[in-house]
Amino acid sequence: MTGPLTSSNDLDLAAVENALRCHVQVLTVGIGERSVDKLSGHARAARYIAKTLQSAGLRVWKEPYRYEKNTVANILAETTVEKPLRRYVVGAHYDSLTGTVGADDNASGVAVLLETARWVQALHCAPMSQVTIQFAAFALEEPPAYGTRYMGSRVRARNAKKAHERIDGMICLEMVGYTCEQPGCQSYPFPLGFMNYPSTGDFIGIVGNFSSRNLVGAMKRSFRRNPQLPVVTLTVPLNGWPIPSVRLSDHAPFWDAGYQAVMITDSAFYRNPYYHTVLDTMETLDFPFMAQVVKSLVGFLCKPSS
């Protein structure tokens, strides 16, 4: 292709797919388990993420914190815009459950984060859209850290709140790589199973709380400009507590801190039978689907400010 890149339509999807595959290969095969019980692998993943974001041309730094007797760190990178009209955080946790390599959970989310960052930089869209984007790779999300103050996203939300950081929307990437096409392979938490949602798992979900309904709506409109990626949205009351499973990721701490936030997801165990098992490997992932997630996310982040 010749000439400058100007929009998400300029993405080379074959190149995106290949890069996603390489990221997941490194995280799940080259490194493997990235749990609190294998902190050597966890640290290697952090270094890989930081190096990849730096190579994309982003300013990268660590947000370290203590976990028991060890120090772990969120890896942060940010685009630079002189007078931004909006500021988004795009985040994904890079740890895996003990005993697993976590391809969908959550190497898929990290890979999409890394490729989104690379293309946002390649398109130079942050200045054009007057948006600052912070890419956040969260250190810990899986048990036993889940639900405690040691979750990386809780640390990030808490520090952001304390520093009065502006966040117009947080976008959580949580399991974005698994699809299924057999009718009935997609299930839902109660009472959503009684509603008219798809019975096949070929869509990406966007979940927000009532306070984030404007962000959900904006992302839905933007994502639907990509006909290759079906999108289903859900807005839940009371920060998701009536349907606890919609809180099971890194968006929930931002809800609780009063920020608008959404979770982008393939719906985890409501679709993926390999969730939290040793069978959650890269061979089960749909990389063309993940490439379309990158395209849709870049399209949202790069849209001109209104």
Residue, then its C-alpha position, 0 to 999 in steps of 0.5 A: m500500500t502507498g500513501p499515508l494511513t488515515s483510518s481503520n479501513d487502512l489496516d492490513l488485516a492479514a498483518v494484524e492477524n499475523a501479529l496477534r498470532c505472534h503475540v499470543q505465541v510468545l505469551t502462551v508458548g514462549i512464556g507460558e504460565r503467567s500466574v502469581d505462582k510463576l512470577s518469573g513468567h509473569a515478569r517476562a510477560a511484563r517485559y515483553i508488553a513494555k518492549t512492544l509498546q515502546s517499539a510502537g513509539l509510545r511513552v511507557w512506564k511502570e505502576p509498581y505495587r506490592y503483592e504479598k512479599n513480591t513487587v508486581a507492576n501495571i505496564l502503562a503507555e500513553t499517546t501524547v496530545e497537547k489539548p485532548l478533548r477526551r481521554y480513554v484507558v484501554g486495559a487488559h490483564y496479562d496474568s493467567l490462572t495458576g496451571t494455565v497458559g491462558a490463551d483466551d484468558n487473557a493473552s487474547g486481550v493483551a494481543v488486541l491491546l498491543e495491536t490496537a496501540r501499534w495501529v493507533q500510533a501508525l495512523h497518528c489518530a490520537p492527535m487527529s481525533q484529539v484524544t489521549i489514550q492510555f494503554a494499561a496492561f494490568a498485573l493481576e486479575e485472576p484468583p487469588a488476587y481477584g476481588t482484592r485490593y491487589m487487582g491491577s485494575r483496582v490499583r490503577a483506578r484507585n491511583a487515578k481517582k486519588a490523582h484526579e485523573r481525567i478518564d472519559g471512558m475505560i475499555c476493558l479487553e477480557m477474553v476476545g478470541y473465542t468463537c463458536e458457530q453451533p446453535g446453542c453454543q452461546s449461553y447467557p447469565f440469568p435472566l438474559g437467556f430468556m431474551n432475544y440474544p444470539s444462540t451462536g457465538d460469532f459476535i463481540g459483546i460490549v457491556g456497560n453499567f447505566s452510568s456508562r450508557n453513553l459510552v456503550g452507545a457510542m461504541k455500538r454505533s462505531f463498531r457497527r460500521n464494521p459489518q465483519l464483526p457482529v456486536v451485541t451490547l448490554t447495559v446493566p443497573l446498579n454497577g452490575w450487582p444484580i448479574p454478578s458475572v458481568r462484573l468479573s473483570d477489570h472494568a468493575p473497579f472503574w465502575d466502582a470508582g465512578y468512571q464510565a467503563v465497558m467490557i469488550t468480551d467474547s462472553a468467557f465461560y458463557r461461550n468458551p468451554y476451555y475457560h480456566t482449564v489447561l485446554d485454553t491454548m492458542e489453537t482454540l482462538d479465532f485470529p481473524f475474529m480478533a483482527q476484526v476486534v482490533k479494526s473496530l476498536v481502532g475505528f472507535l478510538c480514531k474517529p474525529s471529535s464531534 
